[in-house]
Amino acid sequence: MPAAPIQLTAHALLLDMDGTLVNSDAVVERCWGRWAERQGLDPAAVLAVAHGRQGHATMAALLPDRPVEVNLAENRRMLAEERADTDGVVPVPGAPAFLTALADLPHALVTSADEPLATVRMAAAGLPLPPVLITAESVGASKPDPEGFLKGAAALGHDPADCLAFEDSGAGIEAARAAGVRVVGIGPRALAHRPDAHADTLRDVTVTAGPDGTLTVTVRR
């Protein structure tokens, strides 16, 4: 017998992009696989760290003795590679209808991508950009630092405790929790990090708005 749906209420939603709205795994695996090979690292071990983080933060975690300037320069090259490669970038199942349902509701994109990459990937997936964007340029620290989620909540005019984050990665879930934001995990990567609710895809998530502006998020399991 299927488990009963979980219902959570909030006043605003904070949405990760890669792995949550957009499936860009093919591009991430190609770009970071090449980087891993150049560094003599195991691509699988690199990908285990890369999801959810800004590129320079991934590099710093894997090669802690490298100068920050080298990581930042290499990250700029990596972002250019990722912008140029949209082969296999598709929406997560249910993302188009999910974003359509949010059109007039308070929501923001909180992503480790920079704005040009976010724009390219959302367009490649055929998805509209949310009205509020918190991107790599918006913050001084990458996820799992909570700064992005705190800024997203502030931009929407709500306390973090009144928001819900949608995330797929361990770094993203850790960042949301550190900001005091509850988390709906999307996809297989999220499950191990014990989000407040979990859905295989966005097809299993419904958002309805009450007359007072309260959003009810129903997650089918």
Secondary structure as UniProt FT lines:
FT   STRAND          6..10
FT   STRAND          12..15
FT   TURN            19..21
FT   STRAND          22..23
FT   HELIX           25..39
FT   HELIX           43..50
FT   TURN            51..52
FT   HELIX           55..62
FT   TURN            64..65
FT   HELIX           68..84
FT   TURN            87..88
FT   STRAND          90..91
FT   TURN            93..94
FT   HELIX           95..101
FT   TURN            102..104
FT   STRAND          107..110
FT   HELIX           115..124
FT   TURN            125..126
FT   STRAND          132..134
FT   HELIX           136..138
FT   TURN            143..144
FT   HELIX           147..156
FT   HELIX           160..162
FT   STRAND          163..167
FT   HELIX           170..178
FT   TURN            179..180
FT   STRAND          182..186
FT   HELIX           188..191
FT   TURN            192..193
FT   STRAND          197..199
FT   HELIX           202..204
FT   STRAND          205..209
FT   TURN            211..212
FT   STRAND          215..219
//
